[in-house]
């Protein structure tokens, strides 16, 4: 498939999906979400491991504020489709394959959601993580169910309130990252050598069993979607986003 926002390479039973929007810091838009979902659809039957990765400097910077601002500048109402983003997170968490996030550079906001939804997270020493949403009057509505599941309520709560970046070592301590090192590609190869031995049927049954033990992720979808729509339809929040993208004015300077 010729995708616009991702690059996909499948070797045997391993599929590597690389976010590829360098001019937008690998930020998330509707096209990227749709293409990732399509790529995962094609992994259902034979792929046992899905590796999600970004660019060396940016894993994923979160929502595409530039695209949102451009839409508003044209006098159009920004159409929010949080269900699709949540479905992407859910597919990573519950799909019949092992999902591995390989993080280099910055993972912010929705990028942290992609990480939190993954089964295994490997981070390069350059990785930096942050939830910046509350600075703009937003909150990580779609991210939090997955972040709480991975790190626990209080750690997710603290990350959301503090909004400040933290490095790979701190991410390991919080439970967001499983392993980090100077050569994350070597770490990834060692993990893949083990994961490739797992049978497809066993992985699918195990993931289905895990989800049955706690189906809170599915139950949280309506609440997460409603929360996302509420904060992205607030005119004050949209004004802060516009000022930041058009003038470089940070929210606390407005």
C-alpha positions as MATLAB code, in Angstrom:
seq = 'XXXXXXXXXXXXXXXXXXXXXXXXXXXXXXXXXXXXXXXXXXXXXXXXXXXXXXXXXXXXXXXXXXXXXXXXXXXXXXXXXXXXXXXXXXXXXXXXXXXXXXXXXXXXXXXXXXXXXXXXXXXXXXXXXXXXXXXXXXXXXXXXXXXXXXXXXXXXXXXXXXXXXXXXXXXXXXXXXXXXXXXXXXXXXXXXXXXXXXXXXXXXXXXXXXXXXXXXXXXXXXXXXXXXXXXXXXXXXXXXXXXXXXXXXXXXXX';
ca = [
       0.000    0.000    0.000;
       1.112    3.554   -0.734;
       0.414    5.472    2.458;
       0.875    9.221    2.871;
       1.718    9.436    6.576;
       3.289    6.085    7.446;
       5.773    3.621    5.987;
       5.056   -0.079    6.411;
       7.471   -2.974    6.023;
       6.528   -6.596    6.696;
       9.198   -9.274    6.980;
       7.894  -12.724    7.774;
       5.507  -12.314   10.697;
       6.883   -8.932   11.840;
       5.335   -5.688   10.594;
       7.103   -2.374   11.201;
       4.904    0.715   10.991;
       6.849    3.966   10.965;
       5.067    7.274   11.447;
       6.393    9.519    8.688;
       5.268   13.148    8.851;
       8.645   14.880    9.330;
       7.337   18.367    8.482;
       4.687   18.034   11.195;
       6.860   16.416   13.891;
       4.934   13.188   13.333;
       1.792   14.776   14.758;
      -1.526   12.953   14.560;
      -4.200   13.832   12.011;
      -7.188   11.938   10.637;
      -5.206   10.534    7.713;
      -2.495    9.101    9.957;
      -5.075    7.454   12.212;
      -6.936    5.961    9.241;
      -3.748    4.664    7.656;
      -2.512    3.106   10.890;
      -5.869    1.362   11.329;
      -5.698    0.077    7.767;
      -2.173   -1.237    8.309;
      -3.266   -3.009   11.488;
      -6.246   -4.521    9.640;
      -3.749   -6.128    7.274;
      -1.881   -7.610   10.247;
      -4.856   -9.537   11.611;
      -4.322  -12.898    9.944;
      -0.590  -13.601    9.844;
       1.470  -10.953   11.685;
       2.588  -11.850   15.208;
       4.538   -8.673   16.096;
       3.778   -5.070   15.163;
       6.566   -2.544   15.770;
       5.419    1.073   15.929;
       8.147    3.665   15.583;
       8.722    7.241   14.529;
      11.608    9.386   13.372;
      14.908    9.834   15.242;
      13.887   13.231   16.706;
      10.138   12.730   17.038;
       8.234    9.584   17.833;
       4.932   11.490   17.785;
       4.144   15.028   18.940;
       0.412   14.534   19.540;
      -2.509   16.260   17.845;
      -1.759   18.305   14.731;
      -2.380   21.854   15.992;
      -1.205   23.346   12.680;
      -3.860   21.483   10.731;
      -6.499   22.355   13.332;
      -5.574   26.057   13.157;
      -5.661   26.036    9.351;
      -9.154   24.555    9.436;
     -10.342   27.243   11.855;
      -8.710   29.999    9.759;
     -10.815   28.907    6.797;
     -13.926   29.488    8.872;
     -14.704   25.809    9.147;
     -15.619   24.025   12.329;
     -12.959   21.555   13.396;
     -14.446   18.093   13.072;
     -13.396   15.952   15.995;
     -13.383   12.194   15.544;
     -11.928   10.921   18.804;
     -13.544    7.503   18.317;
     -11.086    6.709   15.515;
      -8.063    7.676   17.626;
      -9.402    5.682   20.566;
      -9.984    2.717   18.243;
      -6.333    2.909   17.175;
      -5.196    2.811   20.813;
      -7.615   -0.041   21.507;
      -6.420   -2.029   18.497;
      -2.804   -1.723   19.693;
      -3.805   -2.858   23.178;
      -6.081   -5.758   22.249;
      -5.212   -6.832   18.685;
      -4.090  -10.437   17.966;
      -0.406   -9.510   17.801;
       2.284   -8.247   20.162;
       2.632   -4.481   19.795;
       6.035   -2.934   20.455;
       6.584    0.818   20.563;
      10.162    1.757   19.677;
      10.555    5.323   20.918;
      13.265    7.762   19.890;
      13.042   11.494   20.463;
       9.865   13.220   21.630;
       6.621   11.445   22.500;
       4.053   14.036   23.549;
       0.306   13.979   24.294;
      -1.317   11.529   21.851;
       2.132   10.093   21.196;
       2.157    8.975   24.827;
      -1.209    7.332   24.108;
       0.355    5.209   21.364;
       3.103    4.208   23.784;
       0.732    3.441   26.662;
      -1.461    1.271   24.444;
       1.451   -0.947   23.389;
       2.289   -4.319   24.929;
       6.025   -3.610   25.140;
       7.837   -0.258   25.062;
      11.511    0.101   24.172;
      12.986    3.602   24.455;
      16.234    5.039   23.185;
      18.261    7.145   25.612;
      17.150   10.203   23.589;
      13.448    9.584   24.311;
      11.456   12.292   26.091;
       7.842   11.967   27.186;
       5.247   14.586   28.167;
       1.552   15.307   28.489;
       1.220   18.992   27.599;
      -2.557   19.143   27.093;
      -3.598   20.861   30.316;
      -1.442   23.890   29.471;
      -3.943   24.573   26.662;
      -7.006   23.857   28.804;
      -7.266   20.386   27.270;
      -6.757   17.049   28.973;
      -5.646   13.667   27.549;
      -9.127   12.166   27.427;
      -8.339    9.332   25.007;
      -4.890    8.677   26.441;
      -5.738    8.357   30.127;
      -7.557    4.977   30.132;
      -4.483    3.377   28.545;
      -1.980    5.331   30.636;
      -3.787    4.431   33.875;
      -3.838    0.774   32.822;
      -0.083    0.829   32.242;
       1.213    3.127   35.005;
      -1.536    3.292   37.619;
      -3.955    6.088   38.495;
      -1.708    8.359   40.573;
       1.278    8.296   38.210;
      -0.985    9.112   35.248;
      -2.662   11.840   37.321;
       0.719   13.354   38.241;
       1.969   13.317   34.631;
      -1.217   15.057   33.480;
      -1.056   17.788   36.108;
       2.673   18.514   35.908;
       2.830   18.612   32.055;
       6.637   18.603   32.147;
       8.864   16.334   30.036;
      10.645   13.353   31.579;
      13.390   11.145   30.202;
      13.525    7.446   29.395;
      14.876    6.451   32.813;
      12.001    8.220   34.569;
       9.603    6.575   32.112;
      10.954    3.162   33.114;
      10.492    4.042   36.791;
       6.873    5.067   36.125;
       6.095    1.881   34.207;
       5.461    3.654   30.911;
       8.620    2.145   29.359;
       9.798   -1.438   29.825;
      13.453   -1.076   28.840;
      15.816    1.664   27.700;
      19.392    1.869   26.472;
      21.871    3.734   24.304;
      21.263    1.379   21.355;
      17.520    0.861   21.204;
      17.730   -0.799   17.787;
      19.855   -3.574   19.309;
      17.378   -3.883   22.171;
      14.560   -4.148   19.632;
      16.375   -6.902   17.698;
      16.867   -8.931   20.878;
      13.187   -8.610   21.764;
      12.088   -9.558   18.252;
      14.293  -12.657   18.330;
      12.199  -13.929   21.246;
       8.818  -12.593   20.194;
       9.057  -14.130   16.711;
       9.034  -17.576   18.367;
       5.503  -17.060   19.690;
       2.702  -18.724   17.696;
      -0.052  -16.568   16.229;
      -2.868  -18.549   17.839;
      -1.251  -18.381   21.265;
      -0.792  -14.605   21.046;
      -4.375  -14.054   19.880;
      -5.829  -16.186   22.676;
      -3.614  -14.562   25.296;
      -4.509  -11.012   24.227;
      -8.210  -11.921   24.160;
      -7.920  -13.386   27.665;
      -6.144  -10.285   28.999;
      -8.857   -8.029   27.617;
     -11.560  -10.236   29.143;
      -9.922   -9.875   32.563;
     -10.378   -6.103   32.372;
     -12.648   -4.672   29.676;
     -12.412   -1.168   31.124;
     -10.751    0.135   27.967;
     -13.825   -0.620   25.874;
     -16.168    0.721   28.538;
     -14.250    4.023   28.685;
     -14.744    4.834   24.980;
     -17.943    6.967   25.294;
     -16.584    8.984   28.221;
     -13.195    9.528   26.552;
     -14.799   10.612   23.273;
     -17.154   13.032   25.017;
     -14.286   14.533   27.004;
     -12.199   15.003   23.883;
     -15.030   16.747   22.041;
     -15.726   19.034   24.993;
     -12.193   20.397   25.315;
     -11.625   20.764   21.561;
     -14.869   22.709   21.113;
     -14.081   25.233   23.864;
     -13.362   28.573   22.160;
     -10.879   29.667   24.831;
      -8.839   26.495   24.297;
      -8.952   26.970   20.530;
      -7.754   30.556   20.958;
      -4.740   29.360   22.958;
      -3.960   26.812   20.246;
      -4.261   29.445   17.479;
      -1.980   31.897   19.315;
       0.608   29.184   19.827;
       0.656   27.939   16.218;
       0.391   31.351   14.548;
       2.411   33.572   16.899;
       4.469   31.151   19.011;
       2.839   32.516   22.159;
       2.807   29.905   24.900;
      -0.474   29.469   26.822;
       0.785   30.987   30.073;
       2.008   34.050   28.171;
      -1.395   34.746   26.625;
];
